[in-house]
Amino acid sequence: MARVGVFVCWCGSNIARTVDVQRVAEEAGRIPGVVFATDYKYMCSEPGQTMVRDAIRDHRLDRVVVASCSPRLHEPTFQRCISEAGLNPYMVEMANIREHCSWVHQDKDAATEKAIDLVRMAVAKARRDFPLFRNEIPITKRALVIGGGVAGIQAALDIADAGYPVTLVERTPSIGGRMAQYDKTFPTLDCAACILTPKMVDCASHPNITILTYAEVEEVTGFVGNFNIRIRKKARGVDMEKCTGCGVCYSKCPVKVPNEFEEGMGERRAIYVPFPQAVPNVPVIDREHCRLNNDLKCGVCQKLCPTGAIAYDQQDEVVTEQFGAIVVATGFRMWDHSQIGEYGYGSIPDVISGLQFERLMNASGPTEGKIVRPSDHRPPKTVVFVACVGSRSENHGHEYCSKVCCMYTAKHALLLKEKYPDTQSYVFYMDIRANGKGYEEFVRRTIEEYGANYIRGRVSRIYRHGDKVVVKGADTLLGRPVEIEADMVVLATAMEPQEDAKDLARKLGISTDQHNWFSEAHPKLKPVEVLSSGIFLAGACQYPKDIPDTVAQASGAASKVAGLFSKPHLLSEPMIASVREEDCAACGQCVQVCPFSAIELVELNGKNGASRRAARVNEGLCHGCGTCVAGCRGSCIDLRGFTNAQVLSEIDALALA
Ligand SMILES: Cc1cc2nc3c(=O)[nH]c(=O)nc-3n(C[C@H](O)[C@H](O)[C@H](O)COP(=O)(O)OP(=O)(O)OC[C@H]3O[C@@H](n4cnc5c(N)ncnc54)[C@H](O)[C@@H]3O)c2cc1C
């Protein structure tokens, strides 16, 4: 016969003001199986916990019910407390008489009755509690970082500096991400390359970091501490060991194609290095455009390469490696704003995107830093910047604010004036969102010192008139229409999740929000974790972010990884699903409903050599959510610590009260 002790907490006056705690303790003492019941001001305090431990010893209690606050707050406290007194930590139940009674009711009598009911239910469950045990899970102390933008670079460096090996997988030929395309960065106007390149080089030379560029994650299996990850290293067509980065190959390649890094404004060759500071500084052959791959005569690069590094026949290599933790840092892409036909992008050459403007400003860009009109290569005199192009717009599928456009538009207007003092810029905006350190002051400087003319209002149409681009809109502050004849228009388009974000989320078993940004476990308290253990988020793959926020989150993710790796091993959570394999009909329903891919059908060797299938739970992956229990047609899955018998006994206790 179980010997249950009930401990009713006042929580100061938090509970005692609305619940008659003494009466709850008296009633608890009358419940069958309860051999001791008391109340105390602060059960979680040291004297309160001593009271629990003493009662376990004096009354030979083998189960404990604490009627106090939410188990989310103090269940671990009381689990520790009773295990110090020699009980299995899972022999404690908590009746939440604070959040469920005193904080939500005013009628003291009714709240007290409800508290008694909750205690009665907890006792019924406690009587059916049984010891649960955690297993030790080994950890592979090696991290995978997916995405080599500033987020991935920072996360990799921090994990590596903490002493753990990291593999950084980037799908383009170089690490660097978007930041590598920028000229200067708001709000301090540091030269982007000057602050990013040293980090890229540090990454490449760090003894704990392996960089795999031109590579992608294909499959992820396993669980926290033990992920098995298949990575495809795409054939570069150049032997990385032999290449010295001399550049002869691409200087002589006869094929010219639009340059993605220059946002289509310059050309690159079919064998190319994406940008001068690329890491690694090893070219890649673009097989789609290489003459040799299109059955045309060529082979110039191979003939000229002084080290014999060109390897046309190189094949993709697929490797499977084990990692203990994953940081996802895959960043964002820009919305294709040619969809807004009335803004003329794609049809009017002098309507360009913010990213194209970055490349025009950049000394290593297609115009060597000269800001000129794409149509006639003349410097513009009047430039109109349009913020919120597609952002904060339900019509265009982005209800959210892209967060950085107000700031980079201000940066563009300021730098334009700095380079060409006789230009005039106009900025159409909806609201100015400048919420970062030094941001408000930066926008003010752009307006007051650099003379940018800010117009609050939407642009309705952009069209060509002779060699000018006419911007029509409304000034909503003055309440009048505006029409500006510009030489160039720069659109600050919405940031979007990567096109394959959903696909990567599926591979990783993590979730995305309605826009396909990766979802964090909790928006306030777990901003870098996801619901699957061992996977962390960094940077703009979660939501639009500027560089300071990106770097902060990347360091946060890295510290989570280091925290995980600092443990000798992991302890499995025992409150997980378990299948009675002998009763399982292998219908597979549980496999389908499990949100964590924690269940698989396995072959069982039966008697007389006969084999049959049954569902089996992977203890490392199961989160104990109970979805499979509800989904099992044969009722042969139970959640340890919340078995059907335990839950039904609680309901009976309430029904029979
Ligand atoms: C025009 C413009 C100007 C800006 N100017 C500033 C500024 O001045 N100051 C500032 O603070 N912020 C600025 N920002 C914001 C800044 O770009 C972001 O904060 C920053 O780039 C986020 O870094 P990230 O590493 O998260 O993403 P990214 O820079 O997008 O990097 C992600 C990386 O992951 C790689 N990747 C994607 N998918 C995969 C995959 N499946 N597998 C492997 N690799 C993958 C990508 O190729 C890329 O290299 C600007 C943004 C824009 C659009």
Ligand as a Chemical Component Dictionary entry (heavy atoms), coordinates in Angstrom:
data_LIG
# 
_chem_comp.id                   LIG 
_chem_comp.type                 NON-POLYMER 
_chem_comp.pdbx_formal_charge   0 
_chem_comp.three_letter_code    LIG 
# 
loop_
_chem_comp_atom.comp_id 
_chem_comp_atom.atom_id 
_chem_comp_atom.alt_atom_id 
_chem_comp_atom.type_symbol 
_chem_comp_atom.charge 
_chem_comp_atom.model_Cartn_x 
_chem_comp_atom.model_Cartn_y 
_chem_comp_atom.model_Cartn_z 
_chem_comp_atom.pdbx_ordinal 
LIG C1  C1  C 0 20.894 45.517 -49.000 1  
LIG C2  C2  C 0 21.200 45.124 -47.571 2  
LIG C3  C3  C 0 22.129 45.880 -46.846 3  
LIG C4  C4  C 0 22.395 45.547 -45.517 4  
LIG N1  N1  N 0 23.264 46.324 -44.802 5  
LIG C5  C5  C 0 23.477 46.060 -43.489 6  
LIG C6  C6  C 0 24.320 46.908 -42.705 7  
LIG O1  O1  O 0 24.885 47.879 -43.208 8  
LIG N2  N2  N 0 24.451 46.644 -41.364 9  
LIG C7  C7  C 0 23.811 45.590 -40.769 10 
LIG O2  O2  O 0 23.915 45.417 -39.556 11 
LIG N3  N3  N 0 23.037 44.739 -41.506 12 
LIG C8  C8  C 0 22.859 44.942 -42.846 13 
LIG N4  N4  N 0 22.071 44.096 -43.573 14 
LIG C9  C9  C 0 21.570 42.852 -42.928 15 
LIG C10 C10 C 0 22.620 41.712 -43.074 16 
LIG O3  O3  O 0 22.697 41.365 -44.439 17 
LIG C11 C11 C 0 22.227 40.470 -42.273 18 
LIG O4  O4  O 0 22.117 40.837 -40.908 19 
LIG C12 C12 C 0 23.263 39.351 -42.362 20 
LIG O5  O5  O 0 23.614 39.081 -43.682 21 
LIG C13 C13 C 0 22.718 38.066 -41.748 22 
LIG O6  O6  O 0 23.735 37.091 -41.776 23 
LIG P1  P1  P 0 23.412 35.519 -41.878 24 
LIG O7  O7  O 0 24.721 34.834 -41.764 25 
LIG O8  O8  O 0 22.346 35.182 -40.931 26 
LIG O9  O9  O 0 22.797 35.307 -43.340 27 
LIG P2  P2  P 0 23.455 35.413 -44.793 28 
LIG O10 O10 O 0 24.330 36.575 -44.893 29 
LIG O11 O11 O 0 22.290 35.320 -45.722 30 
LIG O12 O12 O 0 24.331 34.091 -44.924 31 
LIG C14 C14 C 0 23.743 32.822 -45.010 32 
LIG C15 C15 C 0 24.719 31.860 -45.661 33 
LIG O13 O13 O 0 24.170 30.538 -45.633 34 
LIG C16 C16 C 0 24.339 29.924 -46.908 35 
LIG N5  N5  N 0 23.285 28.916 -47.067 36 
LIG C17 C17 C 0 21.968 29.112 -47.277 37 
LIG N6  N6  N 0 21.317 27.927 -47.313 38 
LIG C18 C18 C 0 22.261 26.970 -47.129 39 
LIG C19 C19 C 0 22.202 25.557 -47.063 40 
LIG N7  N7  N 0 21.054 24.895 -47.183 41 
LIG N8  N8  N 0 23.348 24.875 -46.866 42 
LIG C20 C20 C 0 24.530 25.527 -46.746 43 
LIG N9  N9  N 0 24.632 26.877 -46.799 44 
LIG C21 C21 C 0 23.519 27.590 -46.974 45 
LIG C22 C22 C 0 24.220 31.070 -47.886 46 
LIG O14 O14 O 0 24.814 30.728 -49.121 47 
LIG C23 C23 C 0 24.967 32.182 -47.139 48 
LIG O15 O15 O 0 26.351 32.129 -47.381 49 
LIG C24 C24 C 0 21.760 44.423 -44.895 50 
LIG C25 C25 C 0 20.846 43.670 -45.638 51 
LIG C26 C26 C 0 20.564 44.017 -46.959 52 
LIG C27 C27 C 0 19.574 43.212 -47.732 53 
# 
loop_
_chem_comp_bond.comp_id 
_chem_comp_bond.atom_id_1 
_chem_comp_bond.atom_id_2 
_chem_comp_bond.value_order 
_chem_comp_bond.pdbx_ordinal 
LIG C1  C2  SING 1  
LIG C2  C3  SING 2  
LIG C2  C26 DOUB 3  
LIG C3  C4  DOUB 4  
LIG C4  N1  SING 5  
LIG C4  C24 SING 6  
LIG N1  C5  DOUB 7  
LIG C5  C6  SING 8  
LIG C5  C8  SING 9  
LIG C6  O1  DOUB 10 
LIG C6  N2  SING 11 
LIG N2  C7  SING 12 
LIG C7  O2  DOUB 13 
LIG C7  N3  SING 14 
LIG N3  C8  DOUB 15 
LIG C8  N4  SING 16 
LIG N4  C9  SING 17 
LIG N4  C24 SING 18 
LIG C9  C10 SING 19 
LIG C10 O3  SING 20 
LIG C10 C11 SING 21 
LIG C11 O4  SING 22 
LIG C11 C12 SING 23 
LIG C12 O5  SING 24 
LIG C12 C13 SING 25 
LIG C13 O6  SING 26 
LIG O6  P1  SING 27 
LIG P1  O7  DOUB 28 
LIG P1  O8  SING 29 
LIG P1  O9  SING 30 
LIG O9  P2  SING 31 
LIG P2  O10 DOUB 32 
LIG P2  O11 SING 33 
LIG P2  O12 SING 34 
LIG O12 C14 SING 35 
LIG C14 C15 SING 36 
LIG C15 O13 SING 37 
LIG C15 C23 SING 38 
LIG O13 C16 SING 39 
LIG C16 N5  SING 40 
LIG C16 C22 SING 41 
LIG N5  C17 SING 42 
LIG N5  C21 SING 43 
LIG C17 N6  DOUB 44 
LIG N6  C18 SING 45 
LIG C18 C19 SING 46 
LIG C18 C21 DOUB 47 
LIG C19 N7  SING 48 
LIG C19 N8  DOUB 49 
LIG N8  C20 SING 50 
LIG C20 N9  DOUB 51 
LIG N9  C21 SING 52 
LIG C22 O14 SING 53 
LIG C22 C23 SING 54 
LIG C23 O15 SING 55 
LIG C24 C25 DOUB 56 
LIG C25 C26 SING 57 
LIG C26 C27 SING 58 
# 
